Each structure stands twice: as structure tokens, then as C-alpha cells.
Amino acid sequence: MPTWLILIIIGVVLLVLGVAVEAAKFLLWIGIAVLVVSLILGLLRRGKNSV
């Protein structure tokens, strides 16, 4: 399972349970940031392979 997905799932579970809300928000933002970076790197790799 990808790291970004694990971070987002943990963040959502913490938010739903109301435990450590600030930590949950932080995990969500980190998960989203990792997702965006991995998408950009994947697109760059795909573009480099096609040229």
C-alpha cells in the first residue's frame, strides 16, 4: 500500500474519532503532499520514457 494512502487513511480515522485533531490534519496534508509529488515524478518518468 502506498505511503500517501496510509497517511491519508490514518488522518481521516483520527479526525472521525476526534482524537489528536491537529495531528490528523498534519497527516492529511503530508499524505496529500506525498501524493502530489509522486504524481509529478510519475508523469516526468513517463514523459522521459516516451522521448
PQR file of N, CA, C, O and H, with PARSE charges and radii, in Angstrom:
ATOM      1  N   MET A   1       0.856  -1.180   0.000 -0.4000 1.5000
ATOM      2  CA  MET A   1       0.000   0.000   0.000 -0.0000 2.0000
ATOM      3  C   MET A   1       0.905   1.247   0.000  0.5500 1.7000
ATOM      4  O   MET A   1       1.876   1.310   0.754 -0.5500 1.4000
ATOM      5  N   PRO A   2       0.584   2.223  -0.839 -0.5600 1.5000
ATOM      6  CA  PRO A   2       1.424   3.423  -0.912  0.2800 2.0000
ATOM      7  C   PRO A   2       1.424   4.219   0.393  0.5500 1.7000
ATOM      8  O   PRO A   2       0.446   4.221   1.141 -0.5500 1.4000
ATOM      9  N   THR A   3       2.543   4.893   0.643 -0.4000 1.5000
ATOM     10  CA  THR A   3       2.705   5.677   1.871 -0.0000 2.0000
ATOM     11  C   THR A   3       1.673   6.777   1.973  0.5500 1.7000
ATOM     12  O   THR A   3       1.126   7.009   3.051 -0.5500 1.4000
ATOM     13  H   THR A   3       3.337   4.892   0.035  0.4000 1.0000
ATOM     14  N   TRP A   4       1.392   7.463   0.868 -0.4000 1.5000
ATOM     15  CA  TRP A   4       0.456   8.590   0.922 -0.0000 2.0000
ATOM     16  C   TRP A   4      -0.940   8.112   1.298  0.5500 1.7000
ATOM     17  O   TRP A   4      -1.671   8.809   2.001 -0.5500 1.4000
ATOM     18  H   TRP A   4       1.836   7.274  -0.007  0.4000 1.0000
ATOM     19  N   LEU A   5      -1.309   6.925   0.830 -0.4000 1.5000
ATOM     20  CA  LEU A   5      -2.634   6.393   1.152 -0.0000 2.0000
ATOM     21  C   LEU A   5      -2.746   6.045   2.633  0.5500 1.7000
ATOM     22  O   LEU A   5      -3.774   6.304   3.258 -0.5500 1.4000
ATOM     23  H   LEU A   5      -0.716   6.358   0.258  0.4000 1.0000
ATOM     24  N   ILE A   6      -1.696   5.462   3.190 -0.4000 1.5000
ATOM     25  CA  ILE A   6      -1.686   5.122   4.613 -0.0000 2.0000
ATOM     26  C   ILE A   6      -1.821   6.385   5.460  0.5500 1.7000
ATOM     27  O   ILE A   6      -2.596   6.411   6.416 -0.5500 1.4000
ATOM     28  H   ILE A   6      -0.860   5.252   2.682  0.4000 1.0000
ATOM     29  N   LEU A   7      -1.062   7.443   5.109 -0.4000 1.5000
ATOM     30  CA  LEU A   7      -1.132   8.698   5.866 -0.0000 2.0000
ATOM     31  C   LEU A   7      -2.523   9.315   5.808  0.5500 1.7000
ATOM     32  O   LEU A   7      -3.036   9.793   6.820 -0.5500 1.4000
ATOM     33  H   LEU A   7      -0.433   7.422   4.332  0.4000 1.0000
ATOM     34  N   ILE A   8      -3.130   9.305   4.633 -0.4000 1.5000
ATOM     35  CA  ILE A   8      -4.466   9.890   4.485 -0.0000 2.0000
ATOM     36  C   ILE A   8      -5.494   9.081   5.271  0.5500 1.7000
ATOM     37  O   ILE A   8      -6.357   9.662   5.930 -0.5500 1.4000
ATOM     38  H   ILE A   8      -2.713   8.916   3.811  0.4000 1.0000
ATOM     39  N   ILE A   9      -5.417   7.753   5.212 -0.4000 1.5000
ATOM     40  CA  ILE A   9      -6.364   6.913   5.949 -0.0000 2.0000
ATOM     41  C   ILE A   9      -6.231   7.136   7.449  0.5500 1.7000
ATOM     42  O   ILE A   9      -7.237   7.284   8.142 -0.5500 1.4000
ATOM     43  H   ILE A   9      -4.716   7.282   4.677  0.4000 1.0000
ATOM     44  N   ILE A  10      -5.004   7.162   7.958 -0.4000 1.5000
ATOM     45  CA  ILE A  10      -4.800   7.393   9.388 -0.0000 2.0000
ATOM     46  C   ILE A  10      -5.326   8.767   9.786  0.5500 1.7000
ATOM     47  O   ILE A  10      -5.966   8.909  10.828 -0.5500 1.4000
ATOM     48  H   ILE A  10      -4.186   7.041   7.395  0.4000 1.0000
ATOM     49  N   GLY A  11      -5.059   9.781   8.962 -0.4000 1.5000
ATOM     50  CA  GLY A  11      -5.554  11.126   9.254 -0.0000 2.0000
ATOM     51  C   GLY A  11      -7.074  11.188   9.306  0.5500 1.7000
ATOM     52  O   GLY A  11      -7.642  11.820  10.196 -0.5500 1.4000
ATOM     53  H   GLY A  11      -4.539   9.665   8.116  0.4000 1.0000
ATOM     54  N   VAL A  12      -7.726  10.542   8.363 -0.4000 1.5000
ATOM     55  CA  VAL A  12      -9.199  10.549   8.331 -0.0000 2.0000
ATOM     56  C   VAL A  12      -9.768   9.816   9.543  0.5500 1.7000
ATOM     57  O   VAL A  12     -10.729  10.281  10.156 -0.5500 1.4000
ATOM     58  H   VAL A  12      -7.265  10.028   7.639  0.4000 1.0000
ATOM     59  N   VAL A  13      -9.179   8.671   9.889 -0.4000 1.5000
ATOM     60  CA  VAL A  13      -9.656   7.915  11.047 -0.0000 2.0000
ATOM     61  C   VAL A  13      -9.510   8.748  12.318  0.5500 1.7000
ATOM     62  O   VAL A  13     -10.424   8.781  13.142 -0.5500 1.4000
ATOM     63  H   VAL A  13      -8.399   8.293   9.391  0.4000 1.0000
ATOM     64  N   LEU A  14      -8.373   9.420  12.486 -0.4000 1.5000
ATOM     65  CA  LEU A  14      -8.171  10.259  13.665 -0.0000 2.0000
ATOM     66  C   LEU A  14      -9.171  11.408  13.699  0.5500 1.7000
ATOM     67  O   LEU A  14      -9.681  11.752  14.765 -0.5500 1.4000
ATOM     68  H   LEU A  14      -7.630   9.393  11.817  0.4000 1.0000
ATOM     69  N   LEU A  15      -9.457  12.005  12.542 -0.4000 1.5000
ATOM     70  CA  LEU A  15     -10.432  13.091  12.509 -0.0000 2.0000
ATOM     71  C   LEU A  15     -11.832  12.597  12.873  0.5500 1.7000
ATOM     72  O   LEU A  15     -12.558  13.259  13.614 -0.5500 1.4000
ATOM     73  H   LEU A  15      -9.043  11.726  11.676  0.4000 1.0000
ATOM     74  N   VAL A  16     -12.206  11.423  12.343 -0.4000 1.5000
ATOM     75  CA  VAL A  16     -13.533  10.881  12.624 -0.0000 2.0000
ATOM     76  C   VAL A  16     -13.672  10.556  14.112  0.5500 1.7000
ATOM     77  O   VAL A  16     -14.717  10.809  14.712 -0.5500 1.4000
ATOM     78  H   VAL A  16     -11.616  10.885  11.741  0.4000 1.0000
ATOM     79  N   LEU A  17     -12.621   9.999  14.701 -0.4000 1.5000
ATOM     80  CA  LEU A  17     -12.668   9.650  16.118 -0.0000 2.0000
ATOM     81  C   LEU A  17     -12.522  10.880  17.020  0.5500 1.7000
ATOM     82  O   LEU A  17     -12.838  10.820  18.208 -0.5500 1.4000
ATOM     83  H   LEU A  17     -11.772   9.794  14.213  0.4000 1.0000
ATOM     84  N   GLY A  18     -12.048  11.987  16.460 -0.4000 1.5000
ATOM     85  CA  GLY A  18     -11.868  13.199  17.249 -0.0000 2.0000
ATOM     86  C   GLY A  18     -10.642  13.162  18.136  0.5500 1.7000
ATOM     87  O   GLY A  18     -10.529  13.942  19.082 -0.5500 1.4000
ATOM     88  H   GLY A  18     -11.791  12.036  15.495  0.4000 1.0000
ATOM     89  N   VAL A  19      -9.725  12.259  17.835 -0.4000 1.5000
ATOM     90  CA  VAL A  19      -8.501  12.120  18.617 -0.0000 2.0000
ATOM     91  C   VAL A  19      -7.376  12.834  17.880  0.5500 1.7000
ATOM     92  O   VAL A  19      -7.197  12.642  16.677 -0.5500 1.4000
ATOM     93  H   VAL A  19      -9.817  11.625  17.067  0.4000 1.0000
ATOM     94  N   ALA A  20      -6.625  13.651  18.596 -0.4000 1.5000
ATOM     95  CA  ALA A  20      -5.450  14.328  18.046 -0.0000 2.0000
ATOM     96  C   ALA A  20      -5.797  15.007  16.719  0.5500 1.7000
ATOM     97  O   ALA A  20      -5.227  14.678  15.678 -0.5500 1.4000
ATOM     98  H   ALA A  20      -6.771  13.806  19.573  0.4000 1.0000
ATOM     99  N   VAL A  21      -6.721  15.943  16.762 -0.4000 1.5000
ATOM    100  CA  VAL A  21      -7.217  16.570  15.538 -0.0000 2.0000
ATOM    101  C   VAL A  21      -6.103  17.301  14.801  0.5500 1.7000
ATOM    102  O   VAL A  21      -6.028  17.228  13.575 -0.5500 1.4000
ATOM    103  H   VAL A  21      -7.185  16.210  17.607  0.4000 1.0000
ATOM    104  N   GLU A  22      -5.243  17.998  15.520 -0.4000 1.5000
ATOM    105  CA  GLU A  22      -4.141  18.708  14.860 -0.0000 2.0000
ATOM    106  C   GLU A  22      -3.181  17.726  14.186  0.5500 1.7000
ATOM    107  O   GLU A  22      -2.706  17.978  13.078 -0.5500 1.4000
ATOM    108  H   GLU A  22      -5.303  18.057  16.517  0.4000 1.0000
ATOM    109  N   ALA A  23      -2.902  16.620  14.849 -0.4000 1.5000
ATOM    110  CA  ALA A  23      -2.026  15.608  14.254 -0.0000 2.0000
ATOM    111  C   ALA A  23      -2.684  14.991  13.021  0.5500 1.7000
ATOM    112  O   ALA A  23      -2.004  14.693  12.039 -0.5500 1.4000
ATOM    113  H   ALA A  23      -3.289  16.416  15.749  0.4000 1.0000
ATOM    114  N   ALA A  24      -3.993  14.801  13.068 -0.4000 1.5000
ATOM    115  CA  ALA A  24      -4.715  14.230  11.924 -0.0000 2.0000
ATOM    116  C   ALA A  24      -4.647  15.170  10.733  0.5500 1.7000
ATOM    117  O   ALA A  24      -4.421  14.732   9.605 -0.5500 1.4000
ATOM    118  H   ALA A  24      -4.546  15.043  13.865  0.4000 1.0000
ATOM    119  N   LYS A  25      -4.843  16.465  10.978 -0.4000 1.5000
ATOM    120  CA  LYS A  25      -4.746  17.441   9.886 -0.0000 2.0000
ATOM    121  C   LYS A  25      -3.349  17.440   9.292  0.5500 1.7000
ATOM    122  O   LYS A  25      -3.188  17.512   8.074 -0.5500 1.4000
ATOM    123  H   LYS A  25      -5.027  16.821  11.894  0.4000 1.0000
ATOM    124  N   PHE A  26      -2.338  17.357  10.149 -0.4000 1.5000
ATOM    125  CA  PHE A  26      -0.954  17.324   9.682 -0.0000 2.0000
ATOM    126  C   PHE A  26      -0.702  16.091   8.815  0.5500 1.7000
ATOM    127  O   PHE A  26      -0.072  16.191   7.762 -0.5500 1.4000
ATOM    128  H   PHE A  26      -2.468  17.298  11.139  0.4000 1.0000
ATOM    129  N   LEU A  27      -1.193  14.927   9.254 -0.4000 1.5000
ATOM    130  CA  LEU A  27      -1.018  13.698   8.468 -0.0000 2.0000
ATOM    131  C   LEU A  27      -1.733  13.799   7.123  0.5500 1.7000
ATOM    132  O   LEU A  27      -1.216  13.328   6.110 -0.5500 1.4000
ATOM    133  H   LEU A  27      -1.705  14.845  10.109  0.4000 1.0000
ATOM    134  N   LEU A  28      -2.912  14.405   7.106 -0.4000 1.5000
ATOM    135  CA  LEU A  28      -3.635  14.573   5.839 -0.0000 2.0000
ATOM    136  C   LEU A  28      -2.838  15.436   4.872  0.5500 1.7000
ATOM    137  O   LEU A  28      -2.706  15.098   3.696 -0.5500 1.4000
ATOM    138  H   LEU A  28      -3.333  14.788   7.929  0.4000 1.0000
ATOM    139  N   TRP A  29      -2.308  16.548   5.366 -0.4000 1.5000
ATOM    140  CA  TRP A  29      -1.529  17.432   4.492 -0.0000 2.0000
ATOM    141  C   TRP A  29      -0.261  16.760   3.996  0.5500 1.7000
ATOM    142  O   TRP A  29       0.102  16.910   2.829 -0.5500 1.4000
ATOM    143  H   TRP A  29      -2.416  16.823   6.322  0.4000 1.0000
ATOM    144  N   ILE A  30       0.416  16.021   4.864 -0.4000 1.5000
ATOM    145  CA  ILE A  30       1.626  15.300   4.442 -0.0000 2.0000
ATOM    146  C   ILE A  30       1.266  14.237   3.398  0.5500 1.7000
ATOM    147  O   ILE A  30       1.978  14.078   2.407 -0.5500 1.4000
ATOM    148  H   ILE A  30       0.121  15.899   5.812  0.4000 1.0000
ATOM    149  N   GLY A  31       0.172  13.512   3.616 -0.4000 1.5000
ATOM    150  CA  GLY A  31      -0.265  12.498   2.654 -0.0000 2.0000
ATOM    151  C   GLY A  31      -0.590  13.096   1.301  0.5500 1.7000
ATOM    152  O   GLY A  31      -0.231  12.535   0.266 -0.5500 1.4000
ATOM    153  H   GLY A  31      -0.407  13.641   4.422  0.4000 1.0000
ATOM    154  N   ILE A  32      -1.270  14.237   1.304 -0.4000 1.5000
ATOM    155  CA  ILE A  32      -1.610  14.906   0.043 -0.0000 2.0000
ATOM    156  C   ILE A  32      -0.348  15.402  -0.652  0.5500 1.7000
ATOM    157  O   ILE A  32      -0.228  15.290  -1.872 -0.5500 1.4000
ATOM    158  H   ILE A  32      -1.562  14.693   2.145  0.4000 1.0000
ATOM    159  N   ALA A  33       0.596  15.952   0.115 -0.4000 1.5000
ATOM    160  CA  ALA A  33       1.844  16.436  -0.472 -0.0000 2.0000
ATOM    161  C   ALA A  33       2.630  15.292  -1.101  0.5500 1.7000
ATOM    162  O   ALA A  33       3.157  15.435  -2.204 -0.5500 1.4000
ATOM    163  H   ALA A  33       0.499  16.043   1.106  0.4000 1.0000
ATOM    164  N   VAL A  34       2.712  14.159  -0.409 -0.4000 1.5000
ATOM    165  CA  VAL A  34       3.431  12.999  -0.955 -0.0000 2.0000
ATOM    166  C   VAL A  34       2.734  12.489  -2.214  0.5500 1.7000
ATOM    167  O   VAL A  34       3.400  12.097  -3.173 -0.5500 1.4000
ATOM    168  H   VAL A  34       2.284  14.043   0.487  0.4000 1.0000
ATOM    169  N   LEU A  35       1.408  12.490  -2.220 -0.4000 1.5000
ATOM    170  CA  LEU A  35       0.648  12.073  -3.399 -0.0000 2.0000
ATOM    171  C   LEU A  35       0.960  12.958  -4.592  0.5500 1.7000
ATOM    172  O   LEU A  35       1.206  12.456  -5.688 -0.5500 1.4000
ATOM    173  H   LEU A  35       0.868  12.808  -1.441  0.4000 1.0000
ATOM    174  N   VAL A  36       0.952  14.272  -4.392 -0.4000 1.5000
ATOM    175  CA  VAL A  36       1.218  15.212  -5.477 -0.0000 2.0000
ATOM    176  C   VAL A  36       2.639  15.030  -6.014  0.5500 1.7000
ATOM    177  O   VAL A  36       2.851  15.007  -7.227 -0.5500 1.4000
ATOM    178  H   VAL A  36       0.752  14.680  -3.501  0.4000 1.0000
ATOM    179  N   VAL A  37       3.601  14.901  -5.113 -0.4000 1.5000
ATOM    180  CA  VAL A  37       4.991  14.716  -5.548 -0.0000 2.0000
ATOM    181  C   VAL A  37       5.138  13.407  -6.323  0.5500 1.7000
ATOM    182  O   VAL A  37       5.828  13.371  -7.342 -0.5500 1.4000
ATOM    183  H   VAL A  37       3.429  14.919  -4.128  0.4000 1.0000
ATOM    184  N   SER A  38       4.509  12.349  -5.861 -0.4000 1.5000
ATOM    185  CA  SER A  38       4.625  11.070  -6.572 -0.0000 2.0000
ATOM    186  C   SER A  38       3.950  11.122  -7.938  0.5500 1.7000
ATOM    187  O   SER A  38       4.436  10.513  -8.891 -0.5500 1.4000
ATOM    188  H   SER A  38       3.949  12.378  -5.033  0.4000 1.0000
ATOM    189  N   LEU A  39       2.837  11.842  -8.042 -0.4000 1.5000
ATOM    190  CA  LEU A  39       2.190  12.000  -9.353 -0.0000 2.0000
ATOM    191  C   LEU A  39       3.085  12.775 -10.310  0.5500 1.7000
ATOM    192  O   LEU A  39       3.213  12.397 -11.475 -0.5500 1.4000
ATOM    193  H   LEU A  39       2.442  12.337  -7.268  0.4000 1.0000
ATOM    194  N   ILE A  40       3.704  13.847  -9.841 -0.4000 1.5000
ATOM    195  CA  ILE A  40       4.591  14.642 -10.688 -0.0000 2.0000
ATOM    196  C   ILE A  40       5.782  13.811 -11.149  0.5500 1.7000
ATOM    197  O   ILE A  40       6.144  13.837 -12.325 -0.5500 1.4000
ATOM    198  H   ILE A  40       3.600  14.154  -8.895  0.4000 1.0000
ATOM    199  N   LEU A  41       6.393  13.069 -10.218 -0.4000 1.5000
ATOM    200  CA  LEU A  41       7.530  12.233 -10.593 -0.0000 2.0000
ATOM    201  C   LEU A  41       7.118  11.138 -11.581  0.5500 1.7000
ATOM    202  O   LEU A  41       7.874  10.814 -12.496 -0.5500 1.4000
ATOM    203  H   LEU A  41       6.098  13.048  -9.262  0.4000 1.0000
ATOM    204  N   GLY A  42       5.938  10.574 -11.402 -0.4000 1.5000
ATOM    205  CA  GLY A  42       5.446   9.561 -12.338 -0.0000 2.0000
ATOM    206  C   GLY A  42       5.237  10.123 -13.731  0.5500 1.7000
ATOM    207  O   GLY A  42       5.564   9.477 -14.726 -0.5500 1.4000
ATOM    208  H   GLY A  42       5.324  10.837 -10.658  0.4000 1.0000
ATOM    209  N   LEU A  43       4.685  11.341 -13.799 -0.4000 1.5000
ATOM    210  CA  LEU A  43       4.486  11.984 -15.102 -0.0000 2.0000
ATOM    211  C   LEU A  43       5.817  12.308 -15.767  0.5500 1.7000
ATOM    212  O   LEU A  43       5.968  12.150 -16.979 -0.5500 1.4000
ATOM    213  H   LEU A  43       4.419  11.866 -12.991  0.4000 1.0000
ATOM    214  N   LEU A  44       6.783  12.763 -14.969 -0.4000 1.5000
ATOM    215  CA  LEU A  44       8.101  13.073 -15.534 -0.0000 2.0000
ATOM    216  C   LEU A  44       8.776  11.816 -16.063  0.5500 1.7000
ATOM    217  O   LEU A  44       9.388  11.840 -17.131 -0.5500 1.4000
ATOM    218  H   LEU A  44       6.660  12.891 -13.985  0.4000 1.0000
ATOM    219  N   ARG A  45       8.667  10.712 -15.315 -0.4000 1.5000
ATOM    220  CA  ARG A  45       9.260   9.450 -15.771 -0.0000 2.0000
ATOM    221  C   ARG A  45       8.596   8.970 -17.055  0.5500 1.7000
ATOM    222  O   ARG A  45       9.270   8.509 -17.977 -0.5500 1.4000
ATOM    223  H   ARG A  45       8.170  10.693 -14.448  0.4000 1.0000
ATOM    224  N   ARG A  46       7.272   9.080 -17.111 -0.4000 1.5000
ATOM    225  CA  ARG A  46       6.537   8.632 -18.296 -0.0000 2.0000
ATOM    226  C   ARG A  46       6.929   9.489 -19.516  0.5500 1.7000
ATOM    227  O   ARG A  46       7.101   8.969 -20.619 -0.5500 1.4000
ATOM    228  H   ARG A  46       6.724   9.455 -16.363  0.4000 1.0000
ATOM    229  N   GLY A  47       7.064  10.786 -19.303 -0.4000 1.5000
ATOM    230  CA  GLY A  47       7.450  11.682 -20.388 -0.0000 2.0000
ATOM    231  C   GLY A  47       8.869  11.420 -20.856  0.5500 1.7000
ATOM    232  O   GLY A  47       9.154  11.493 -22.051 -0.5500 1.4000
ATOM    233  H   GLY A  47       6.925  11.207 -18.407  0.4000 1.0000
ATOM    234  N   LYS A  48       9.761  11.115 -19.921 -0.4000 1.5000
ATOM    235  CA  LYS A  48      11.155  10.854 -20.271 -0.0000 2.0000
ATOM    236  C   LYS A  48      11.272   9.550 -21.051  0.5500 1.7000
ATOM    237  O   LYS A  48      12.102   9.446 -21.955 -0.5500 1.4000
ATOM    238  H   LYS A  48       9.529  11.056 -18.950  0.4000 1.0000
ATOM    239  N   ASN A  49      10.446   8.545 -20.714 -0.4000 1.5000
ATOM    240  CA  ASN A  49      10.493   7.254 -21.397 -0.0000 2.0000
ATOM    241  C   ASN A  49       9.950   7.347 -22.824  0.5500 1.7000
ATOM    242  O   ASN A  49      10.389   6.602 -23.700 -0.5500 1.4000
ATOM    243  H   ASN A  49       9.772   8.629 -19.981  0.4000 1.0000
ATOM    244  N   SER A  50       9.012   8.241 -23.062 -0.4000 1.5000
ATOM    245  CA  SER A  50       8.404   8.319 -24.397 -0.0000 2.0000
ATOM    246  C   SER A  50       9.253   9.117 -25.382  0.5500 1.7000
ATOM    247  O   SER A  50       9.036   9.034 -26.591 -0.5500 1.4000
ATOM    248  H   SER A  50       8.655   8.845 -22.350  0.4000 1.0000
ATOM    249  N   VAL A  51      10.205   9.880 -24.884 -0.4000 1.5000
ATOM    250  CA  VAL A  51      11.039  10.704 -25.778 -0.0000 2.0000
ATOM    251  C   VAL A  51      12.211   9.911 -26.265  0.5500 1.7000
ATOM    252  O   VAL A  51      13.031  10.424 -27.027 -0.5500 1.4000
ATOM    253  H   VAL A  51      10.381   9.948 -23.902  0.4000 1.0000
TER
END
